[in-house]
Amino acid sequence: MNTLGFDRDRGQTRVVVAMSGGVDSSVTAALLHAEGYDVIGITLQLYDHGAALAKKGACCAGQDIHDARRVAETLGIPHYVLDYESRFRESVIEDFADSYLRGETPIPCVRCNQSVKFKDLLTTARDLGADCLATGHYVRRVKGPAGAELHVARDPERDQSYFLFATTPDQLDFLRFPLGDLPKSEVRSLAERFGLAVAAKPDSQDICFVPNGSYARVVEKLRPGAVDPGEIVDLSGRVLATHDGIIGFTVGQRRGIGVGGSAQPLYVVRLEPETRRVVVGPREALARDRVYLHDLNWLAEPLSRKGRLVQVKLRSAQQPVEARIFTHGQGQAELHLTEPGYGISPGQAAVCYDGSRILGGGWITRTDRSQLPAEERLSA
C-alpha cells in the first residue's frame, strides 16, 4: 500500500495535481513527484486571461498560470492549462451576483470548489487516467470504518475545512490532500528546498474576480440596477435614512450603515430585497437560535429523527457553537442552536463537526428565533 492508499507501486499511480500557481499547490506537486508518483499538473483559466494577467495576489490569475507552468518545468512534469472560463462565469460569478441581489452574503470559493474544481476538474482527471486528484488545501482525508472521512487540518490557523463542506463522498474517495498534516512554515521551507520560484510568493487574499475587494462594483457591472436606492428603517418600519443599494450591506454589519444620532449601536438585522429596505436594530435583535439549510451535503452516518448533536461553524472565521441538526429530506435541514447566535446571514454556510471530523453542511436559507419578544415578532 503506497502513501496515497493504492496497492501498487508509486510509479504506477497517476496523480493529477490542481496547480493554482501558489506555493501550496506547487509544493503538493513537488512532494508527490519526489515520492515517485506519476504526476500531471493542471491549471484552470477561470476568467479572461488578459484581465487576469494584470491582477496580482488573487487565485487563478494570469501570473499564477505562468507561475504554475514554471513550477511544472522545474519539476519536469506534464502541465496543461484548461479553459474553464464559461463554466466558472455561469456557476460562480453569476451565482455570486444573484446571491447579493437576494439579500444574501455569498461564498464564491465554496461554489468554485463545488461546481468547478471538484466536479469538472475531477472528471478531467479521470479522463486522463488518474487514480486520484490532489490539491493544496489544508484539510485531512482520514480512512474511517465506513470509508474516507474529512477532518480539519493539523494546523488550525490554516484549516480550510469550512470551504470544503460540499465535497461529496464520491469526490472524497478520489481526492487527496497531502498538506493536511503540515504547518505553513514547513510548506514554505519545502518550496525552498525544491527550488520552486514561488517559495516566497504571498498567499492570495482576494476573491479572484473581485478587484480591490469591491464586491458592489462587480455586482453592479453584472446586474445593472443592483444599486437602486432604498430606505434604512428600524424594527418598527420608521425610516431612518436612505441607501444606494442593499448590496452594500450584510446581516450583522455595524460600521458604515449610514445612520447617525442613535442612542445605542445599530446593526443590520435583515435585508428585504423586494422593497430594497435595510432593517436595522440593536444587537439583541440579531439573536437567532433556529437556522434553516438547503442543499445539505452529509458525509456521516444518516441522521435519525432525534437529530444529532454537533458543533457548527456559521461563518468561516467564527468558532464552532453547539447545536442539534435535524433533516427534513430533499436536502433540507434545521439547526437548533444551544445558545442564540448573532449576525447569522443567509447565503453563508453552516458546517457541522464532530471533534476534528467534518460531518457535512448546507447553505443558510433563513434564520428564526424560538422566543421572539412581542415587538420583534411582527417584524421578523
C-alpha atoms as one frame of an Amber mdcrd trajectory, in Angstrom:
protein
   0.000   0.000   0.000   1.570   3.303  -1.043   1.213   6.610   0.800  -1.861
   7.583  -1.235  -3.650   4.363  -0.315  -3.221   2.361  -3.533  -1.992  -1.223
  -3.678   0.588  -0.623  -6.388   3.988   0.967  -6.904   4.117   4.750  -6.739
   5.395   4.961 -10.299   2.268   3.142 -11.472  -0.043   5.544  -9.587  -1.093
   8.551 -11.653  -1.940  11.716  -9.741  -3.410  14.864 -11.251  -2.489  17.913
  -9.154  -4.645  21.053  -9.305  -1.925  23.708  -9.643  -3.172  27.227  -8.944
   0.279  28.795  -9.192   0.579  29.349  -5.446   3.060  27.839  -3.034   0.640
  25.260  -1.573  -0.356  23.501  -4.793   3.205  23.804  -6.107   4.596  22.012
  -3.044   1.854  19.396  -3.384   3.066  18.604  -6.900   6.721  18.651  -5.814
   6.161  16.323  -2.868   4.280  13.744  -4.923   6.817  13.920  -7.742   9.686
  13.472  -5.253   7.937  10.429  -3.820   7.942   8.830  -7.252   4.316   9.220
  -8.335   3.294   9.779 -11.968   2.274  13.443 -11.591   0.374  15.615 -14.076
  -0.279  19.277 -13.311  -3.455  21.045 -14.402  -4.150  24.762 -14.081  -7.544
  26.279 -14.737  -8.030  29.522 -16.621 -11.167  30.777 -14.946 -11.614  34.213
 -16.466 -10.282  36.468 -19.225  -6.548  35.868 -19.490  -5.711  39.467 -20.415
  -7.634  40.897 -17.474  -6.302  38.201 -15.171  -2.687  38.912 -16.063  -2.964
  42.422 -14.682  -4.433  41.316 -11.360  -1.899  40.251  -8.752  -2.413  38.442
  -5.487  -5.517  36.504  -6.480  -6.105  32.827  -7.090  -6.056  31.653 -10.727
  -4.893  34.990 -12.142  -2.753  35.188 -15.296   0.513  35.466 -13.366  -0.490
  32.356 -11.447  -0.872  30.388 -14.673   2.633  31.468 -15.623   3.960  30.504
 -12.171   2.311  27.074 -12.310   3.889  26.447 -15.701   7.335  27.425 -14.357
   6.966  25.061 -11.400   5.964  22.195 -13.693   9.027  22.878 -15.858  11.262
  22.877 -12.777   9.836  19.514 -11.674   9.831  18.074 -15.196   6.154  17.050
 -15.120   3.472  17.443 -17.816   1.325  20.547 -17.350  -1.915  21.591 -19.017
  -3.940  24.800 -18.867  -7.678  24.242 -19.308 -10.135  26.953 -20.291 -12.990
  26.806 -17.769 -13.986  30.439 -18.206 -17.574  29.818 -19.342 -18.246  27.247
 -16.650 -16.733  29.474 -13.952 -18.754  32.503 -15.024 -22.012  30.564 -15.049
 -21.522  28.576 -11.843 -19.602  31.046  -9.676 -19.641  34.651 -10.882 -23.296
  34.785 -11.962 -24.368  32.982  -8.790 -22.309  35.464  -6.748 -24.178  38.418
  -8.257 -27.622  36.816  -7.918 -26.933  35.909  -4.303 -26.261  39.541  -3.402
 -29.461  40.594  -5.154 -31.361  38.124  -2.958 -30.003  39.869   0.124 -27.522
  37.073   0.869 -23.802  37.051   1.646 -22.279  34.507  -0.770 -19.103  32.422
  -0.519 -17.866  32.041  -4.114 -14.814  29.957  -3.129 -17.116  27.170  -1.914
 -19.131  27.348  -5.138 -15.891  27.118  -7.126 -14.789  24.003  -5.249 -18.280
  22.541  -5.515 -19.006  23.148  -9.195 -15.663  23.532 -10.955 -12.649  22.144
  -9.098 -14.221  19.078  -7.502 -16.648  18.338 -10.318 -15.374  19.325 -13.756
 -11.684  19.066 -12.891 -12.227  15.747 -11.165 -13.895  14.419 -14.325 -10.948
  15.634 -16.393  -8.542  13.882 -14.034 -10.388  10.613 -14.548 -10.314  11.146
 -18.307  -6.516  11.407 -18.046  -6.420   8.008 -16.355  -5.603   9.392 -12.930
  -6.033   7.320  -9.793  -6.702  10.449  -7.736  -6.810  14.258  -7.765  -4.550
  16.062  -5.276  -4.925  19.674  -4.133  -3.041  22.035  -1.828  -5.941  22.515
   0.594  -5.202  22.381   4.309  -7.553  19.595   5.320  -7.112  15.896   6.065
  -8.611  12.829   4.427  -8.747  10.032   7.005  -9.705   6.404   6.388 -12.634
   5.625   8.697 -14.638   2.464   9.435 -17.128   3.252   6.662 -14.717   4.844
   4.184 -12.925   8.144   3.680 -13.654  10.927   6.175 -12.870  14.631   6.013
 -11.033  16.094   9.018  -9.664  19.515   9.935  -6.008  20.317   9.223  -3.389
  19.765  11.906  -2.616  23.484  11.812  -5.813  25.234  12.981  -4.586  28.571
  11.615  -4.563  27.135   8.079  -7.596  24.843   8.232  -9.843  25.147   5.142
 -12.462  22.549   6.027 -15.282  25.126   6.155 -14.818  25.779   2.426 -14.881
  22.071   1.544 -18.126  21.032   3.273 -19.830  20.431  -0.107 -17.363  17.685
  -1.046 -19.438  14.572  -1.757 -18.499  11.055  -0.602 -17.685  10.027  -4.193
 -15.426  13.057  -4.627 -13.745  12.463  -1.274 -12.956   8.907  -2.340 -10.976
  10.297  -5.304  -9.344  13.309  -3.613  -6.067  13.566  -1.709  -4.759  16.437
   0.467  -1.000  15.970   1.067  -0.593  19.194   3.085  -3.205  18.448   5.741
  -0.634  17.454   8.351   1.826  20.283   7.668   2.142  23.829   9.044   2.516
  26.627   6.509   6.070  27.345   7.654   7.140  23.828   6.699   5.414  24.122
   3.318   7.426  27.256   2.532  10.609  25.515   3.651   9.819  22.627   1.319
   9.259  25.065  -1.548  12.747  26.494  -0.971  14.246  23.011  -0.700  12.666
  22.001  -4.010  13.929  25.209  -5.623  10.473  26.481  -6.565  10.257  30.056
  -7.807   7.037  30.582  -5.797   8.619  29.825  -2.397   8.217  33.420  -1.171
   5.030  34.199  -3.098   2.353  35.792  -0.856  -0.884  33.920  -0.245  -3.889
  35.062  -2.253  -6.209  37.280  -0.226  -8.965  38.469  -2.546 -11.723  36.653
  -4.351 -10.090  36.146  -7.732 -12.662  38.016  -9.828 -13.201  40.906  -7.381
 -10.572  43.616  -7.942  -9.552  45.543  -4.816 -12.293  43.905  -2.744 -15.035
  45.966  -4.419 -17.916  43.482  -4.363 -20.553  46.106  -5.099 -18.785  47.255
  -8.260 -18.645  43.714  -9.617 -22.325  43.083  -8.870 -23.339  46.418 -10.383
 -21.452  45.613 -13.562 -23.061  42.188 -13.852 -26.529  43.302 -12.775 -27.270
  46.905 -13.821 -29.773  48.402 -11.394 -28.406  46.444  -8.446 -27.566  49.697
  -6.679 -31.083  51.106  -6.761 -31.600  53.308  -3.697 -33.880  52.372  -0.827
 -34.720  53.041   2.787 -32.983  52.175   6.036 -35.664  51.509   8.645 -35.839
  50.432  12.281 -37.701  47.378  13.548 -40.989  49.272  13.608 -40.589  50.398
   9.994 -39.669  54.007  10.776 -37.415  55.464   8.079 -34.024  56.487   9.486
 -32.054  57.158   6.295 -31.633  56.123   2.671 -29.012  53.962   0.979 -27.562
  53.439  -2.514 -28.213  49.690  -2.791 -28.709  46.727  -0.473 -25.670  45.012
  -1.981 -23.562  47.273   0.245 -24.937  45.672   3.425 -24.761  42.324   5.164
 -26.585  40.903   8.176 -24.715  41.697  11.388 -22.947  44.736   9.924 -22.378
  47.599  12.330 -19.945  50.021  10.694 -20.779  52.118   7.664 -24.541  51.781
   7.942 -25.111  55.486   7.418 -27.418  56.138  10.370 -26.335  58.638  12.984
 -27.771  60.011  16.187 -28.842  56.685  17.695 -28.602  56.257  21.459 -27.229
  52.736  21.003 -25.199  50.960  18.291 -27.299  49.780  15.365 -26.756  46.610
  13.343 -28.189  45.312  10.092 -30.836  42.857  11.251 -32.086  41.768   7.827
 -32.321  42.779   4.187 -35.582  42.980   2.247 -34.608  42.858  -1.455 -38.206
  43.058  -2.717 -38.693  46.501  -1.141 -34.968  47.425  -1.146 -35.163  48.046
   2.594 -32.355  47.611   5.094 -33.733  46.865   8.567 -31.538  47.879  11.490
 -31.812  47.433  15.250 -29.884  46.781  18.464 -27.606  43.778  18.764 -30.272
  41.858  20.694 -32.435  41.882  17.572 -29.830  39.752  15.785 -30.223  36.827
  18.203 -31.308  33.652  16.395 -31.402  30.053  17.574 -33.009  28.402  14.531
 -31.069  28.097  11.292 -32.630  26.582   8.161 -30.487  24.993   5.454 -30.844
  23.836   1.884 -28.613  21.624  -0.293 -27.387  19.707   2.745 -24.319  17.597
   1.960 -23.912  14.927   4.634 -20.702  12.901   4.936 -21.511  10.908   8.075
 -23.996   8.306   9.214 -27.633   9.104   8.284 -29.415  11.373  10.741 -32.141
   9.860  12.906 -35.431  11.514  13.810 -33.806  12.668  17.050 -31.190  14.562
  15.084 -27.564  14.738  16.110 -25.615  16.965  18.466 -22.879  18.788  16.521
 -20.508  21.696  16.680 -21.357  24.078  13.856 -19.494  26.957  12.223 -21.840
  29.615  10.846 -19.067  31.740   9.317 -15.589  30.723   8.266 -13.800  32.873
  10.858 -16.077  32.027  13.798 -15.550  29.349  16.410 -17.952  26.380  16.314
 -21.023  26.510  18.552 -23.150  23.657  19.866 -26.346  22.740  18.024 -28.594
  19.823  17.127 -29.249  19.164  13.459 -32.427  17.652  12.028 -33.010  16.702
   8.406 -36.303  17.151   6.564 -35.315  15.261   3.412 -34.559  16.548  -0.078
 -31.519  18.422   1.170 -33.442  20.448   3.755 -32.230  20.655   7.351 -32.716
  22.638  10.541 -30.260  23.599  13.260 -31.312  24.251  16.866 -28.562  26.282
  18.494 -27.938  25.709  22.207 -27.311  29.435  22.625 -28.521  32.199  20.277
 -26.108  33.315  17.557 -25.696  36.859  16.250 -25.278  38.061  12.677 -26.129
  34.737  11.015 -26.520  35.593   7.345 -28.416  33.800   4.551 -26.028  32.759
   1.803 -23.321  31.671   4.239 -22.667  28.024   5.053 -23.380  26.082   8.228
 -20.705  23.398   8.576 -21.106  20.644  11.173 -18.258  18.977  13.062 -17.777
  16.124  15.496 -14.408  16.938  17.012 -11.994  17.101  14.080 -14.333  15.377
  11.634 -16.432  17.349   9.152 -19.877  15.770   9.169 -21.290  17.917   6.383
 -23.149  21.158   5.970 -25.559  23.228   3.947 -26.377  26.741   2.778 -28.233
  29.024   5.169 -31.653  29.924   3.774 -33.127  31.827   6.708 -32.976  32.130
  10.473 -35.524  32.429  13.248 -35.810  32.851  16.978 -37.852  30.420  19.033
 -38.770  33.025  21.656 -39.196  36.400  19.965 -40.165  39.428  22.027 -43.593
  40.730  21.054 -42.238  43.917  19.472 -39.987  41.870  17.158 -42.358  39.023
  16.346 -44.391  41.038  13.875 -41.374  42.387  12.013 -39.346  39.159  11.769
